[in-house]
Every structure is written in structure tokens, then in C-alpha cells.
Amino acid sequence: MFNCLTVMIVLVSLVGCATSSYIVKVDAIAEADISAETFVIESGLKEGNDNDLRFKEYSKIVSNSLQKKGFKPVADVKLADMVVMLSYGISDPNTKTYTRSVPVYGGQNGTNTTVTNNYGQKIGSFQTQPSNPYAPTGYQSVTDEVTTYNRFVLITAYDAKDVLKPRAKNEKFDPKMMWETKVTSTGSSSDLRKVFPVMMLGAIPFIGNDSGEQQVIDIDIDDELDSKVKELLSGNQNQSKRFPAASKGH
């Protein structure tokens, strides 16, 4: 038998579970064998600044994601095996209008019939019921507006030695790419700070690996309580050992 305390606990549990659903798409490509272990992260944005507060927040999440794959951060690029360039962004709102038909109920009160005598005098009335009182009386068009945003995260790892090597004045800067992971997501949230760690959760299995083709991942999480999101934000996690790139997915 439920008591008052049990009911209160159930109600609190229901209120506290705010689950959100995300669809994250990951397209990753990598060399067949990656022996690099250490990395530094730099901004890959055209007008990016490594001291930008948003970049610092996002790069911390990426760094924690890389550490989950066994990579190790270093403070000096001269000590790094990889220079990881981080780019990210969100589109302007994309609003689409959809029209749908919905049934209209009500108004089915039957038919009023008046009874008269032979002299035309009213002696009573009765109401006939419709054959199906629960059937819709018709349909009406309803217009809905849906606004979505396209979010992306691009992580590209270059050979640090190739990045640092001296180049002639007119020589093109084209360092050797080691791997690249592209993450995209479309949804109703315009808050990239909220969605960014979720996108990285979907990307982690493919970082430094080759996905073979774009992978689509469905993620359902509790935005406030999910432990994996908290790990990416805080950095409190167990570091994995570094393994060679996985084979292509299907």
C-alpha cells in the first residue's frame, strides 16, 4: 500500500527526470595506424582566439573526450605529437511551416423532432441520437511552425612536427593530417553550450578512428544529472589506454 511518503518520492522522481533526445551524426576518418599520444588544442576558427572563454570551455570538453580515448594533453606544442584544431558553430534559426488536418468533435447532439396532433398542435418533442456520437463532425487545418538549428563540431588532428617545421615564405601551410572527426546535430535548442557535450558523447567512440561512413547515434539523457556529461564538463574520469584505430564501421 502506498503511503504519503511513497507518493511524494514518486512525484519528486517524476519531476526530476527531464530527459532530452538528440540525434548526433558522426563522420570520422583516420590513418590506418596512429601512434601519436600527446596533443595540444588550438582554435580552428577563422577568427578564433585561444583565449576566448567559449573556446576554453569547449576545448576542455574536447580534451576530456580525447583523454577518454587514451590521448594525453601537454602544455607545450613542442612536446606534442598532435596539434588538434577545434572548430564549432551553430546556424541561424531555420523555421518551417507544416499544415495538418485534425478531426473536429462536438455538435453531434442528435436531431430534434416535434410531434403534433391532427390539428397541428404541438403535443411534445423528442431528440434522436446520432448513430456514432464519437465520430468527428469534420476536419480543420492546423498550421504549426517548427524552428531548428544546425550545430557542428569539427576536430582535426595534425602531425605536430609537420606543423612546426620551417617553411619558405611563399610555401603553402599544409601539414599532415592524422585524423578528423566531424560531428553534426539538428534540433530545437539554440544553446550550443548545452548541446556541445552531448555531441561529444556521440563522437567519442570514433575519435582517432575511421567510421567508414557517417554514423547516426540516438542519445537520450537527463540534461541535469547525466554522469557522462558531468565527466566531460569536469574532467573527473578514468583514462583509457590508447589502442590502434578500429576497422571501418557499417
NUVEX-211257 format. One record per residue: residue in three letters; x, y, z of N, C-alpha, C in turn. Coordinates in steps of 0.2 Angstrom, whole numbers. Example, Ala and Ser with C-alpha at 12.3 -4.5 7.8 and 13.67 -1.06 7.14 Angstrom:
BEGIN
+-----+--------+---------+-------+---------+----------+-------+--------+---------+-------+
! res ! n_east ! n_north !  n_up ! ca_east ! ca_north ! ca_up ! c_east ! c_north !  c_up !
+-----+--------+---------+-------+---------+----------+-------+--------+---------+-------+
! ALA !     66 !     -28 !    39 !      62 !      -22 !    39 !     66 !     -16 !    39 !
! SER !     64 !     -11 !    35 !      68 !       -5 !    36 !     64 !       0 !    39 !
+-----+--------+---------+-------+---------+----------+-------+--------+---------+-------+
END
This chain:
BEGIN
+-----+--------+---------+-------+---------+----------+-------+--------+---------+-------+
! res ! n_east ! n_north !  n_up ! ca_east ! ca_north ! ca_up ! c_east ! c_north !  c_up !
+-----+--------+---------+-------+---------+----------+-------+--------+---------+-------+
! MET !      4 !      -6 !     0 !       0 !        0 !     0 !      4 !       6 !     0 !
! PHE !      3 !      11 !    -4 !       6 !       17 !    -4 !      5 !      22 !     1 !
! ASN !     10 !      25 !     5 !       8 !       30 !    10 !     10 !      36 !     7 !
! CYS !      9 !      42 !    11 !      10 !       48 !     8 !     18 !      49 !     6 !
! LEU !     22 !      46 !    10 !      29 !       47 !     9 !     31 !      44 !     2 !
! THR !     28 !      38 !     1 !      30 !       35 !    -5 !     27 !      39 !   -11 !
! VAL !     21 !      42 !   -11 !      18 !       46 !   -16 !     23 !      52 !   -17 !
! MET !     25 !      55 !   -12 !      30 !       61 !   -13 !     36 !      59 !   -16 !
! ILE !     39 !      53 !   -14 !      45 !       51 !   -18 !     44 !      50 !   -25 !
! VAL !     38 !      47 !   -27 !      37 !       46 !   -34 !     36 !      52 !   -38 !
! LEU !     32 !      57 !   -35 !      31 !       63 !   -38 !     38 !      67 !   -39 !
! VAL !     42 !      67 !   -34 !      49 !       70 !   -35 !     53 !      67 !   -40 !
! SER !     53 !      60 !   -40 !      56 !       57 !   -46 !     54 !      59 !   -53 !
! LEU !     47 !      59 !   -53 !      45 !       61 !   -60 !     47 !      68 !   -62 !
! VAL !     46 !      72 !   -57 !      48 !       79 !   -59 !     55 !      80 !   -60 !
! GLY !     60 !      76 !   -57 !      67 !       77 !   -58 !     70 !      74 !   -64 !
! CYS !     66 !      70 !   -67 !      69 !       66 !   -73 !     67 !      70 !   -80 !
! ALA !     71 !      75 !   -82 !      70 !       79 !   -88 !     74 !      76 !   -93 !
! THR !     71 !      71 !   -97 !      75 !       68 !  -102 !     74 !      71 !  -109 !
! SER !     80 !      72 !  -112 !      80 !       75 !  -119 !     83 !      70 !  -124 !
! SER !     81 !      70 !  -130 !      83 !       66 !  -135 !     87 !      70 !  -140 !
! TYR !     92 !      67 !  -143 !      96 !       70 !  -148 !     98 !      65 !  -153 !
! ILE !     99 !      68 !  -159 !     102 !       64 !  -165 !    108 !      67 !  -167 !
! VAL !    114 !      63 !  -166 !     120 !       65 !  -167 !    123 !      61 !  -173 !
! LYS !    126 !      65 !  -178 !     129 !       62 !  -184 !    137 !      63 !  -184 !
! VAL !    140 !      57 !  -184 !     147 !       57 !  -184 !    151 !      54 !  -190 !
! ASP !    155 !      58 !  -193 !     159 !       56 !  -199 !    166 !      57 !  -197 !
! ALA !    170 !      51 !  -197 !     177 !       51 !  -194 !    181 !      47 !  -199 !
! ILE !    187 !      50 !  -200 !     192 !       47 !  -205 !    199 !      47 !  -202 !
! ALA !    203 !      42 !  -203 !     209 !       42 !  -199 !    214 !      38 !  -203 !
! GLU !    220 !      39 !  -202 !     226 !       34 !  -205 !    225 !      27 !  -202 !
! ALA !    227 !      23 !  -205 !     227 !       16 !  -203 !    230 !      14 !  -196 !
! ASP !    235 !      18 !  -195 !     239 !       16 !  -188 !    241 !      23 !  -186 !
! ILE !    239 !      25 !  -180 !     240 !       31 !  -176 !    244 !      29 !  -170 !
! SER !    251 !      31 !  -170 !     255 !       30 !  -164 !    255 !      36 !  -159 !
! ALA !    252 !      42 !  -162 !     253 !       48 !  -158 !    249 !      47 !  -151 !
! GLU !    252 !      50 !  -146 !     248 !       50 !  -139 !    247 !      57 !  -136 !
! THR !    251 !      62 !  -137 !     251 !       68 !  -134 !    248 !      73 !  -139 !
! PHE !    245 !      78 !  -136 !     241 !       83 !  -140 !    241 !      90 !  -137 !
! VAL !    240 !      95 !  -141 !     238 !      102 !  -139 !    232 !     104 !  -143 !
! ILE !    227 !     108 !  -140 !     222 !      110 !  -144 !    222 !     117 !  -146 !
! GLU !    221 !     119 !  -152 !     221 !      126 !  -154 !    214 !     127 !  -158 !
! SER !    213 !     134 !  -158 !     207 !      136 !  -162 !    207 !     135 !  -169 !
! GLY !    202 !     132 !  -173 !     202 !      131 !  -180 !    198 !     136 !  -183 !
! LEU !    195 !     140 !  -179 !     190 !      145 !  -182 !    194 !     151 !  -186 !
! LYS !    191 !     154 !  -191 !     195 !      159 !  -195 !    197 !     165 !  -191 !
! GLU !    193 !     167 !  -186 !     194 !      172 !  -182 !    194 !     170 !  -175 !
! GLY !    197 !     164 !  -174 !     197 !      161 !  -167 !    202 !     164 !  -163 !
! ASN !    201 !     163 !  -156 !     206 !      166 !  -151 !    206 !     161 !  -146 !
! ASP !    212 !     158 !  -145 !     213 !      153 !  -140 !    212 !     155 !  -133 !
! ASN !    211 !     162 !  -132 !     209 !      165 !  -125 !    202 !     166 !  -124 !
! ASP !    198 !     165 !  -130 !     191 !      166 !  -129 !    188 !     161 !  -124 !
! LEU !    183 !     164 !  -120 !     181 !      160 !  -115 !    177 !     154 !  -117 !
! ARG !    173 !     155 !  -123 !     169 !      149 !  -125 !    174 !     144 !  -128 !
! PHE !    179 !     146 !  -132 !     184 !      141 !  -134 !    187 !     137 !  -128 !
! LYS !    189 !     141 !  -123 !     192 !      137 !  -117 !    187 !     132 !  -114 !
! GLU !    180 !     134 !  -114 !     175 !      129 !  -112 !    175 !     123 !  -116 !
! TYR !    174 !     124 !  -123 !     173 !      119 !  -127 !    180 !     114 !  -128 !
! SER !    185 !     118 !  -128 !     192 !      114 !  -129 !    193 !     109 !  -123 !
! LYS !    190 !     111 !  -117 !     191 !      107 !  -111 !    187 !     101 !  -112 !
! ILE !    181 !     102 !  -115 !     177 !       96 !  -116 !    180 !      91 !  -121 !
! VAL !    183 !      94 !  -126 !     186 !       90 !  -131 !    192 !      87 !  -128 !
! SER !    196 !      90 !  -124 !     202 !       87 !  -121 !    200 !      81 !  -117 !
! ASN !    194 !      82 !  -113 !     192 !       77 !  -109 !    190 !      71 !  -113 !
! SER !    187 !      72 !  -119 !     185 !       67 !  -123 !    191 !      63 !  -126 !
! LEU !    196 !      67 !  -128 !     202 !       64 !  -131 !    205 !      60 !  -125 !
! GLN !    205 !      62 !  -119 !     208 !       58 !  -114 !    205 !      51 !  -113 !
! LYS !    198 !      51 !  -114 !     194 !       45 !  -113 !    197 !      40 !  -119 !
! LYS !    200 !      42 !  -124 !     202 !       38 !  -129 !    210 !      36 !  -128 !
! GLY !    213 !      39 !  -122 !     219 !       37 !  -121 !    225 !      42 !  -123 !
! PHE !    222 !      48 !  -126 !     227 !       53 !  -128 !    229 !      57 !  -122 !
! LYS !    235 !      60 !  -122 !     237 !       64 !  -116 !    238 !      71 !  -118 !
! PRO !    235 !      76 !  -114 !     237 !       83 !  -115 !    243 !      85 !  -113 !
! VAL !    247 !      90 !  -116 !     253 !       93 !  -114 !    252 !     101 !  -115 !
! ALA !    256 !     104 !  -111 !     256 !      112 !  -111 !    259 !     115 !  -117 !
! ASP !    264 !     112 !  -119 !     269 !      115 !  -124 !    268 !     111 !  -131 !
! VAL !    267 !     114 !  -136 !     266 !      111 !  -143 !    272 !     107 !  -145 !
! LYS !    278 !     110 !  -142 !     284 !      106 !  -144 !    285 !      99 !  -141 !
! LEU !    281 !      98 !  -136 !     281 !       91 !  -133 !    275 !      87 !  -136 !
! ALA !    271 !      90 !  -140 !     265 !       86 !  -143 !    266 !      82 !  -149 !
! ASP !    263 !      77 !  -150 !     263 !       73 !  -156 !    258 !      76 !  -161 !
! MET !    252 !      79 !  -158 !     247 !       81 !  -162 !    245 !      88 !  -160 !
! VAL !    243 !      92 !  -166 !     240 !       98 !  -165 !    233 !      97 !  -167 !
! VAL !    228 !      98 !  -162 !     221 !       97 !  -163 !    218 !     103 !  -164 !
! MET !    215 !     104 !  -170 !     212 !      111 !  -172 !    204 !     110 !  -171 !
! LEU !    201 !     114 !  -167 !     194 !      114 !  -165 !    190 !     119 !  -168 !
! SER !    185 !     117 !  -172 !     180 !      122 !  -174 !    173 !     120 !  -172 !
! TYR !    169 !     125 !  -172 !     162 !      124 !  -170 !    158 !     129 !  -172 !
! GLY !    151 !     128 !  -172 !     147 !      133 !  -173 !    139 !     131 !  -173 !
! ILE !    135 !     136 !  -174 !     128 !      135 !  -174 !    125 !     139 !  -180 !
! SER !    120 !     137 !  -183 !     117 !      141 !  -189 !    111 !     146 !  -186 !
! ASP !    109 !     150 !  -190 !     103 !      154 !  -189 !     97 !     150 !  -188 !
! PRO !     92 !     152 !  -185 !      86 !      148 !  -185 !     83 !     146 !  -191 !
! ASN !     81 !     140 !  -192 !      78 !      138 !  -198 !     71 !     136 !  -197 !
! THR !     66 !     140 !  -199 !      59 !      139 !  -197 !     55 !     137 !  -203 !
! LYS !     51 !     131 !  -202 !      47 !      128 !  -207 !     40 !     128 !  -205 !
! THR !     35 !     129 !  -210 !      28 !      128 !  -208 !     25 !     122 !  -211 !
! TYR !     21 !     119 !  -206 !      18 !      112 !  -208 !     11 !     113 !  -207 !
! THR !      7 !     110 !  -212 !      -1 !      111 !  -211 !     -3 !     103 !  -211 !
! ARG !     -7 !     102 !  -206 !     -10 !       96 !  -205 !    -18 !      96 !  -203 !
! SER !    -21 !      91 !  -205 !     -28 !       90 !  -203 !    -30 !      87 !  -197 !
! VAL !    -34 !      90 !  -193 !     -36 !       87 !  -186 !    -44 !      86 !  -186 !
! PRO !    -46 !      81 !  -183 !     -53 !       80 !  -183 !    -57 !      85 !  -178 !
! VAL !    -63 !      87 !  -180 !     -67 !       91 !  -175 !    -72 !      87 !  -172 !
! TYR !    -73 !      87 !  -166 !     -78 !       84 !  -162 !    -83 !      89 !  -159 !
! GLY !    -89 !      86 !  -158 !     -94 !       90 !  -155 !    -99 !      92 !  -160 !
! GLY !   -105 !      95 !  -157 !    -110 !       97 !  -161 !   -115 !      91 !  -163 !
! GLN !   -113 !      85 !  -161 !    -117 !       79 !  -163 !   -122 !      78 !  -157 !
! ASN !   -127 !      82 !  -157 !    -132 !       82 !  -151 !   -139 !      78 !  -154 !
! GLY !   -138 !      75 !  -160 !    -144 !       72 !  -162 !   -149 !      77 !  -166 !
! THR !   -155 !      75 !  -168 !    -160 !       79 !  -171 !   -166 !      79 !  -167 !
! ASN !   -168 !      86 !  -166 !    -175 !       87 !  -163 !   -181 !      86 !  -167 !
! THR !   -185 !      82 !  -165 !    -191 !       81 !  -169 !   -198 !      83 !  -165 !
! THR !   -202 !      87 !  -168 !    -208 !       89 !  -164 !   -214 !      84 !  -166 !
! VAL !   -218 !      83 !  -161 !    -224 !       78 !  -163 !   -230 !      83 !  -162 !
! THR !   -235 !      83 !  -167 !    -241 !       86 !  -167 !   -247 !      82 !  -168 !
! ASN !   -253 !      84 !  -166 !    -259 !       80 !  -167 !   -262 !      82 !  -174 !
! ASN !   -268 !      79 !  -175 !    -271 !       80 !  -182 !   -273 !      87 !  -183 !
! TYR !   -273 !      91 !  -178 !    -275 !       98 !  -179 !   -268 !     103 !  -179 !
! GLY !   -263 !     100 !  -180 !    -256 !      104 !  -180 !   -254 !     107 !  -173 !
! GLN !   -257 !     104 !  -168 !    -255 !      107 !  -161 !   -249 !     103 !  -159 !
! LYS !   -244 !     106 !  -156 !    -238 !      103 !  -153 !   -240 !      99 !  -147 !
! ILE !   -239 !      93 !  -147 !    -240 !       89 !  -141 !   -234 !      86 !  -137 !
! GLY !   -228 !      87 !  -140 !    -222 !       85 !  -137 !   -216 !      85 !  -142 !
! SER !   -210 !      83 !  -140 !    -204 !       83 !  -144 !   -199 !      78 !  -142 !
! PHE !   -195 !      75 !  -146 !    -190 !       71 !  -144 !   -184 !      72 !  -148 !
! GLN !   -178 !      69 !  -145 !    -172 !       70 !  -149 !   -169 !      63 !  -151 !
! THR !   -167 !      63 !  -157 !    -164 !       56 !  -159 !   -157 !      57 !  -159 !
! GLN !   -153 !      52 !  -157 !    -146 !       51 !  -156 !   -143 !      50 !  -162 !
! PRO !   -137 !      52 !  -163 !    -133 !       50 !  -169 !   -131 !      43 !  -169 !
! SER !   -130 !      40 !  -175 !    -128 !       33 !  -175 !   -121 !      32 !  -171 !
! ASN !   -116 !      37 !  -172 !    -110 !       36 !  -168 !   -108 !      43 !  -165 !
! PRO !   -109 !      44 !  -159 !    -108 !       51 !  -156 !   -101 !      52 !  -155 !
! TYR !    -96 !      47 !  -156 !     -89 !       49 !  -155 !    -86 !      50 !  -162 !
! ALA !    -89 !      50 !  -167 !     -86 !       51 !  -174 !    -85 !      59 !  -175 !
! PRO !    -80 !      61 !  -178 !     -79 !       68 !  -179 !    -84 !      71 !  -184 !
! THR !    -86 !      77 !  -183 !     -90 !       80 !  -187 !    -87 !      83 !  -193 !
! GLY !    -81 !      83 !  -194 !     -77 !       86 !  -199 !    -70 !      87 !  -198 !
! TYR !    -66 !      90 !  -202 !     -59 !       91 !  -201 !    -57 !      98 !  -202 !
! GLN !    -52 !     101 !  -199 !     -50 !      108 !  -200 !    -42 !     108 !  -200 !
! SER !    -39 !     112 !  -204 !     -32 !      113 !  -205 !    -29 !     117 !  -199 !
! VAL !    -23 !     114 !  -197 !     -20 !      117 !  -191 !    -12 !     118 !  -194 !
! THR !    -10 !     124 !  -193 !      -3 !      126 !  -195 !      2 !     126 !  -189 !
! ASP !      7 !     123 !  -190 !      12 !      123 !  -185 !     19 !     125 !  -188 !
! GLU !     23 !     129 !  -184 !      29 !      131 !  -185 !     34 !     128 !  -181 !
! VAL !     39 !     125 !  -185 !      45 !      121 !  -181 !     51 !     125 !  -183 !
! THR !     55 !     127 !  -178 !      61 !      130 !  -178 !     67 !     126 !  -176 !
! THR !     72 !     125 !  -180 !      78 !      120 !  -179 !     84 !     124 !  -180 !
! TYR !     90 !     121 !  -177 !      96 !      124 !  -178 !    101 !     119 !  -180 !
! ASN !    106 !     120 !  -184 !     111 !      115 !  -186 !    117 !     117 !  -182 !
! ARG !    120 !     112 !  -178 !     126 !      113 !  -174 !    131 !     108 !  -177 !
! PHE !    137 !     111 !  -177 !     143 !      106 !  -179 !    149 !     107 !  -174 !
! VAL !    153 !     102 !  -174 !     159 !      102 !  -171 !    164 !      98 !  -176 !
! LEU !    170 !     102 !  -177 !     175 !       99 !  -181 !    182 !      98 !  -178 !
! ILE !    184 !      92 !  -177 !     191 !       91 !  -174 !    195 !      88 !  -179 !
! THR !    201 !      91 !  -180 !     206 !       89 !  -185 !    213 !      89 !  -181 !
! ALA !    216 !      83 !  -182 !     222 !       82 !  -179 !    228 !      82 !  -184 !
! TYR !    233 !      86 !  -183 !     239 !       86 !  -187 !    245 !      84 !  -184 !
! ASP !    250 !      82 !  -188 !     256 !       80 !  -185 !    260 !      86 !  -183 !
! ALA !    261 !      86 !  -176 !     264 !       92 !  -173 !    271 !      94 !  -176 !
! LYS !    275 !      89 !  -178 !     281 !       91 !  -181 !    281 !      94 !  -187 !
! ASP !    276 !      92 !  -191 !     275 !       95 !  -198 !    272 !     102 !  -197 !
! VAL !    268 !     103 !  -192 !     265 !      110 !  -191 !    271 !     114 !  -189 !
! LEU !    276 !     112 !  -185 !     281 !      117 !  -183 !    287 !     117 !  -187 !
! LYS !    288 !     113 !  -192 !     294 !      113 !  -197 !    294 !     120 !  -200 !
! PRO !    300 !     122 !  -201 !     301 !      129 !  -205 !    298 !     128 !  -212 !
! ARG !    296 !     134 !  -215 !     293 !      134 !  -221 !    296 !     140 !  -225 !
! ALA !    296 !     140 !  -231 !     298 !      145 !  -235 !    293 !     151 !  -235 !
! LYS !    294 !     157 !  -237 !     289 !      162 !  -236 !    283 !     161 !  -240 !
! ASN !    284 !     159 !  -246 !     278 !      158 !  -250 !    275 !     150 !  -250 !
! GLU !    278 !     146 !  -246 !     276 !      139 !  -246 !    269 !     138 !  -242 !
! LYS !    265 !     134 !  -245 !     258 !      133 !  -243 !    259 !     130 !  -236 !
! PHE !    255 !     132 !  -231 !     254 !      128 !  -225 !    249 !     123 !  -225 !
! ASP !    252 !     117 !  -226 !     248 !      111 !  -227 !    251 !     105 !  -223 !
! PRO !    250 !     105 !  -217 !     253 !      100 !  -213 !    249 !      93 !  -214 !
! LYS !    253 !      88 !  -212 !     250 !       81 !  -212 !    244 !      80 !  -208 !
! MET !    238 !      78 !  -211 !     233 !       76 !  -206 !    233 !      69 !  -204 !
! MET !    232 !      68 !  -197 !     232 !       62 !  -195 !    225 !      59 !  -194 !
! TRP !    220 !      63 !  -192 !     213 !       60 !  -191 !    208 !      66 !  -191 !
! GLU !    202 !      65 !  -193 !     197 !       71 !  -192 !    191 !      68 !  -190 !
! THR !    187 !      71 !  -186 !     181 !       69 !  -183 !    176 !      75 !  -184 !
! LYS !    170 !      74 !  -188 !     165 !       79 !  -189 !    159 !      77 !  -186 !
! VAL !    156 !      81 !  -182 !     150 !       80 !  -178 !    145 !      85 !  -180 !
! THR !    139 !      83 !  -182 !     133 !       87 !  -183 !    127 !      85 !  -179 !
! SER !    123 !      90 !  -178 !     116 !       88 !  -175 !    111 !      94 !  -177 !
! THR !    105 !      92 !  -178 !     100 !       97 !  -179 !     94 !      96 !  -174 !
! GLY !     92 !     102 !  -171 !      87 !      101 !  -166 !     84 !     108 !  -164 !
! SER !     80 !     108 !  -159 !      77 !      114 !  -157 !     81 !     119 !  -153 !
! SER !     86 !     116 !  -150 !      90 !      120 !  -145 !     95 !     125 !  -149 !
! SER !     95 !     131 !  -147 !     100 !      136 !  -149 !    105 !     137 !  -145 !
! ASP !    106 !     133 !  -139 !     111 !      133 !  -134 !    116 !     128 !  -136 !
! LEU !    122 !     131 !  -139 !     127 !      126 !  -141 !    131 !     124 !  -135 !
! ARG !    131 !     128 !  -129 !     134 !      126 !  -123 !    131 !     120 !  -120 !
! LYS !    124 !     119 !  -121 !     121 !      114 !  -118 !    122 !     107 !  -123 !
! VAL !    122 !     108 !  -129 !     122 !      103 !  -134 !    129 !     100 !  -135 !
! PHE !    134 !     104 !  -134 !     141 !      103 !  -136 !    143 !      96 !  -133 !
! PRO !    142 !      96 !  -126 !     145 !       89 !  -123 !    141 !      83 !  -125 !
! VAL !    135 !      84 !  -127 !     131 !       78 !  -129 !    133 !      76 !  -136 !
! MET !    135 !      81 !  -140 !     138 !       79 !  -147 !    145 !      76 !  -146 !
! MET !    149 !      78 !  -141 !     155 !       74 !  -140 !    154 !      67 !  -137 !
! LEU !    149 !      66 !  -133 !     147 !       59 !  -131 !    146 !      55 !  -137 !
! GLY !    143 !      57 !  -142 !     142 !       53 !  -148 !    148 !      52 !  -152 !
! ALA !    153 !      57 !  -152 !     159 !       57 !  -156 !    164 !      52 !  -153 !
! ILE !    164 !      52 !  -146 !     170 !       48 !  -143 !    172 !      42 !  -145 !
! PRO !    167 !      37 !  -147 !     169 !       31 !  -150 !    173 !      31 !  -156 !
! PHE !    172 !      37 !  -160 !     175 !       37 !  -166 !    181 !      42 !  -167 !
! ILE !    183 !      45 !  -161 !     189 !       50 !  -161 !    195 !      46 !  -163 !
! GLY !    199 !      48 !  -168 !     205 !       44 !  -169 !    204 !      38 !  -173 !
! ASN !    198 !      36 !  -175 !     196 !       30 !  -179 !    193 !      32 !  -185 !
! ASP !    192 !      27 !  -189 !     188 !       28 !  -196 !    181 !      25 !  -195 !
! SER !    176 !      29 !  -196 !     169 !       27 !  -195 !    167 !      23 !  -202 !
! GLY !    171 !      24 !  -207 !     169 !       21 !  -213 !    164 !      25 !  -217 !
! GLU !    159 !      27 !  -214 !     153 !       31 !  -216 !    150 !      35 !  -211 !
! GLN !    146 !      39 !  -212 !     143 !       43 !  -207 !    138 !      39 !  -203 !
! GLN !    140 !      40 !  -196 !     136 !       36 !  -191 !    131 !      40 !  -188 !
! VAL !    125 !      37 !  -187 !     119 !       41 !  -184 !    118 !      38 !  -177 !
! ILE !    118 !      42 !  -172 !     118 !       40 !  -165 !    112 !      43 !  -161 !
! ASP !    107 !      40 !  -158 !     102 !       42 !  -154 !    104 !      42 !  -147 !
! ILE !    104 !      48 !  -144 !     106 !       49 !  -137 !    100 !      52 !  -133 !
! ASP !     98 !      48 !  -128 !      93 !       50 !  -123 !     96 !      51 !  -116 !
! ILE !     96 !      57 !  -114 !     100 !       59 !  -107 !     96 !      63 !  -103 !
! ASP !     97 !      63 !   -97 !      95 !       68 !   -92 !     99 !      74 !   -92 !
! ASP !     97 !      79 !   -94 !     102 !       85 !   -95 !    105 !      87 !   -89 !
! GLU !    102 !      87 !   -83 !     105 !       89 !   -77 !    109 !      84 !   -73 !
! LEU !    107 !      78 !   -74 !     110 !       73 !   -70 !    115 !      68 !   -73 !
! ASP !    115 !      68 !   -80 !     119 !       63 !   -83 !    126 !      63 !   -81 !
! SER !    129 !      57 !   -79 !     135 !       57 !   -76 !    141 !      58 !   -82 !
! LYS !    139 !      55 !   -88 !     144 !       56 !   -93 !    145 !      63 !   -95 !
! VAL !    140 !      67 !   -95 !     140 !       74 !   -97 !    144 !      77 !   -92 !
! LYS !    143 !      76 !   -85 !     147 !       79 !   -80 !    154 !      77 !   -80 !
! GLU !    156 !      71 !   -82 !     163 !       69 !   -83 !    166 !      74 !   -88 !
! LEU !    163 !      75 !   -94 !     166 !       79 !   -99 !    167 !      86 !   -97 !
! LEU !    162 !      88 !   -93 !     162 !       95 !   -91 !    168 !      96 !   -85 !
! SER !    168 !      91 !   -81 !     173 !       92 !   -75 !    180 !      89 !   -77 !
! GLY !    180 !      84 !   -81 !     187 !       81 !   -82 !    188 !      75 !   -77 !
! ASN !    183 !      74 !   -72 !     184 !       68 !   -67 !    183 !      62 !   -71 !
! GLN !    188 !      58 !   -73 !     186 !       52 !   -77 !    192 !      48 !   -77 !
! ASN !    191 !      41 !   -78 !     197 !       37 !   -79 !    200 !      37 !   -86 !
! GLN !    206 !      37 !   -87 !     209 !       37 !   -93 !    210 !      30 !   -96 !
! SER !    208 !      30 !  -103 !     209 !       23 !  -106 !    215 !      23 !  -109 !
! LYS !    217 !      16 !  -111 !     223 !       15 !  -114 !    222 !      17 !  -122 !
! ARG !    228 !      19 !  -125 !     227 !       21 !  -132 !    228 !      14 !  -136 !
! PHE !    223 !      13 !  -141 !     223 !        7 !  -145 !    223 !      10 !  -152 !
! PRO !    226 !       5 !  -157 !     226 !        7 !  -164 !    219 !       9 !  -166 !
! ALA !    218 !      12 !  -172 !     212 !       14 !  -175 !    208 !       8 !  -176 !
! ALA !    201 !       8 !  -175 !     197 !        2 !  -176 !    195 !       2 !  -184 !
! SER !    193 !      -4 !  -186 !     191 !       -5 !  -193 !    185 !      -1 !  -194 !
! LYS !    184 !       0 !  -201 !     178 !        4 !  -203 !    171 !       0 !  -201 !
! GLY !    167 !       5 !  -199 !     160 !        3 !  -197 !    156 !       1 !  -203 !
! HIS !    150 !      -1 !  -201 !     145 !       -2 !  -206 !    139 !       2 !  -206 !
+-----+--------+---------+-------+---------+----------+-------+--------+---------+-------+
END
